[in-house]
Amino acid sequence: MDDLMKIMKERHSARAPYEPRKQVPRSDVEKILEAGRWAPTPHNMQNFEIIIIDDKKLLEAVGSIKAYPSPDFIRENFGQLSMSEEELLRKKTGILGAGFPPAWRDKAKLGAAMKDRTPGTLGQTIKGSPTVLVVVYDKRKRAPASEGDVLGILGLGCLMENMWLMAQELGVGFQIMSAFSGPVQKDVKGMLGIPGHMEISFAVRLGYPAAQPKYLRVRRDVGSFAYRNRYGEKL
């Protein structure tokens, strides 16, 4: 139990660039996929497929795809930022703003940043990762009586978490790349031969960070979100 809690507490998004020449052993990738295989899904739908990209030329081709930041992302991201460690420690939710462009961190400049969206590439998101997992699901299906397929999406989250915990146990860096499910999806699907009825849920960078920066990780106290018997009743 202590070991499991330790893995959960140490699990984090490895955001630093990865060593492009240090490939993740196939045996470790298979263990990560095996962990995903046992993730709980509604009605045991297992409504996912995973494409493993470890071919250098294909990674470069995918990385060349242009990506434009979403205005909604820029606006909503700002609401989750803390501009200092002290602020983050006080809020206990969200992330530090230091890793984002200065205009994204300045409320006065936010409107201009949403209009003037400089295009980047998926390669800037991949950051040297030698292995990328692309998780897709069949958008024609849904969990029974689940409006918006909320339960199906929950199952994809369980898949993500299982793989993430196994990667943490193996010492493999893991970071979700939400950019793959945005407007670039059409280009990515075409390059990877993904059928039209399949939707990209998320992509994952796997690898070994070139540096090991320390992240300030915060969580709310249990007593701030858990109640006994009735909402608002403290534990």
C-alpha positions in Angstrom: 0.0 0.0 0.0 2.8 2.4 0.9 4.6 1.7 -2.4 1.4 2.3 -4.4 0.8 5.6 -2.6 4.5 6.6 -3.2 4.1 6.0 -6.9 0.9 8.0 -7.0 2.4 10.9 -5.1 5.6 11.0 -7.3 3.7 10.7 -10.6 4.0 13.9 -12.6 4.0 15.5 -16.0 7.6 15.2 -17.3 7.5 18.5 -19.2 11.3 18.9 -19.9 12.7 18.0 -23.4 13.6 14.3 -23.7 16.8 12.6 -24.8 16.0 11.8 -28.5 18.6 9.1 -28.7 17.6 7.3 -25.6 14.8 5.0 -26.8 12.3 3.5 -24.3 12.9 -0.3 -24.3 10.1 -2.2 -26.1 9.6 -4.3 -23.0 8.8 -1.2 -21.0 6.4 0.1 -23.6 4.7 -3.3 -23.6 4.3 -3.1 -19.7 2.8 0.4 -20.1 0.3 -1.0 -22.6 -0.4 -4.0 -20.5 -1.3 -1.7 -17.6 -3.6 0.2 -19.9 -5.2 -3.0 -21.0 -6.5 -3.6 -17.5 -8.0 -0.1 -17.0 -11.7 -0.1 -16.1 -14.0 1.1 -18.8 -17.9 1.4 -18.8 -19.5 -1.9 -19.8 -16.0 -3.2 -20.4 -16.2 -1.4 -23.7 -12.4 -1.0 -24.0 -13.2 1.6 -26.6 -9.7 2.6 -27.5 -6.8 1.8 -29.9 -3.2 3.0 -29.4 -0.7 3.8 -32.1 2.9 3.6 -31.0 5.2 6.0 -33.0 8.9 5.2 -32.5 10.1 5.6 -36.1 12.4 8.7 -36.2 11.3 9.9 -39.7 7.6 9.5 -38.9 8.1 11.4 -35.6 9.8 14.2 -37.6 7.0 14.2 -40.1 4.3 14.4 -37.4 6.4 17.0 -35.6 6.4 19.2 -38.7 2.6 19.7 -38.6 1.7 23.3 -37.8 -0.3 23.9 -34.6 -2.1 27.0 -33.7 -3.0 27.7 -30.0 -6.7 27.8 -29.4 -8.1 31.2 -28.2 -10.2 29.3 -25.7 -7.1 27.5 -24.4 -5.2 30.8 -23.9 -8.2 32.4 -22.1 -9.1 29.4 -19.9 -5.5 28.6 -19.2 -4.9 32.0 -17.7 -7.6 31.3 -15.1 -5.6 28.3 -13.8 -2.2 30.1 -13.5 -0.4 31.2 -10.4 2.3 33.8 -11.0 4.4 32.8 -8.0 5.1 29.8 -5.9 3.6 31.6 -2.9 0.3 32.1 -4.8 0.3 28.4 -6.0 0.9 27.2 -2.4 -2.0 29.4 -1.2 -4.4 28.3 -3.9 -3.4 24.6 -3.9 -4.8 24.2 -7.4 -3.6 25.1 -10.9 0.0 25.5 -12.1 2.8 28.0 -12.3 2.6 30.4 -15.2 6.4 30.6 -15.7 6.4 28.0 -18.5 4.0 30.1 -20.7 4.6 33.1 -23.0 4.7 36.4 -21.2 1.6 37.7 -23.0 -0.4 34.6 -21.8 0.4 35.6 -18.2 -0.6 39.2 -18.5 -4.3 39.9 -18.2 -3.9 43.2 -20.1 -2.3 41.5 -23.0 -4.5 38.4 -23.1 -6.9 39.7 -25.7 -4.1 40.5 -28.1 -2.5 37.1 -27.5 -5.8 35.4 -28.4 -5.9 37.3 -31.7 -2.2 37.1 -32.6 -1.7 33.4 -32.3 1.8 32.6 -33.6 1.8 29.1 -35.1 4.1 26.5 -33.7 4.6 22.8 -34.6 3.8 19.6 -32.9 7.5 19.0 -32.7 7.7 21.8 -30.1 5.2 19.8 -28.1 7.0 16.4 -28.7 10.3 18.0 -27.5 12.6 15.2 -28.6 10.5 12.3 -27.3 11.6 9.0 -29.0 8.3 7.4 -28.5 4.8 8.8 -28.8 1.5 7.1 -28.0 -1.6 8.3 -29.8 -4.8 7.1 -28.2 -7.9 7.0 -30.4 -11.5 5.9 -29.8 -14.6 5.1 -31.9 -16.7 8.2 -31.8 -19.7 6.2 -33.2 -20.0 4.4 -29.9 -20.9 5.5 -26.4 -21.4 4.0 -23.0 -25.2 3.1 -22.6 -27.4 6.1 -21.6 -24.3 8.3 -21.0 -25.1 11.8 -22.3 -22.1 13.1 -24.2 -20.4 9.7 -23.5 -19.2 11.1 -20.1 -18.6 7.5 -18.9 -16.7 6.6 -22.0 -14.4 9.6 -21.6 -14.0 8.5 -17.9 -12.8 5.1 -19.2 -10.2 6.8 -21.4 -9.1 8.7 -18.3 -8.7 5.4 -16.4 -6.6 4.1 -19.3 -4.4 7.2 -19.1 -3.9 6.8 -15.4 -3.0 3.1 -15.5 -0.4 3.8 -18.1 1.0 6.8 -16.3 1.4 4.9 -13.0 3.2 2.1 -14.8 5.5 4.6 -16.5 6.3 6.2 -13.1 7.1 2.8 -11.7 9.5 2.1 -14.6 11.2 5.5 -14.5 9.9 6.5 -17.9 8.9 10.2 -18.4 5.2 10.6 -19.4 3.4 13.8 -20.5 0.0 14.2 -22.1 -0.1 16.2 -25.3 -3.6 17.7 -25.7 -2.6 19.5 -28.9 -3.0 16.3 -30.9 -6.8 16.3 -30.2 -7.2 19.9 -31.5 -7.5 21.3 -35.0 -4.3 19.4 -36.1 -6.2 16.2 -35.7 -7.1 15.9 -39.4 -3.5 16.1 -40.5 -2.3 13.7 -37.8 -5.0 11.2 -38.7 -4.1 11.4 -42.4 -0.4 10.9 -41.7 -1.0 7.9 -39.4 -3.8 6.3 -41.5 -6.4 6.6 -38.7 -10.0 6.0 -40.1 -12.4 8.9 -40.2 -14.7 7.4 -37.6 -11.9 7.3 -35.0 -11.2 10.3 -32.9 -7.9 11.2 -31.2 -8.5 11.4 -27.4 -4.9 12.3 -26.4 -1.3 11.7 -27.2 1.6 10.9 -24.8 5.3 11.7 -24.8 7.4 8.8 -23.5 11.1 9.1 -22.8 13.8 10.2 -20.5 14.0 13.9 -19.6 17.4 15.5 -20.5 17.2 17.4 -17.2 15.3 16.7 -14.0 13.7 20.1 -13.0 11.8 20.1 -9.8 8.1 20.9 -10.0 6.1 22.5 -7.2 3.2 20.1 -6.9 0.2 21.1 -4.8 -3.0 19.4 -3.8 -6.0 20.4 -1.7 -6.3 18.9 1.8 -8.8 16.0 2.0 -10.9 18.0 4.5 -11.4 20.8 1.8 -13.3 18.5 -0.6 -14.6 15.5 1.3 -17.8 15.6 3.4 -19.5 13.1 5.6 -23.1 12.2 4.8 -24.2 15.6 3.5 -22.6 18.2 1.3 -20.8 20.8 3.4 -20.6 18.5 6.5 -16.9 18.4 7.5 -15.3 15.0 8.1 
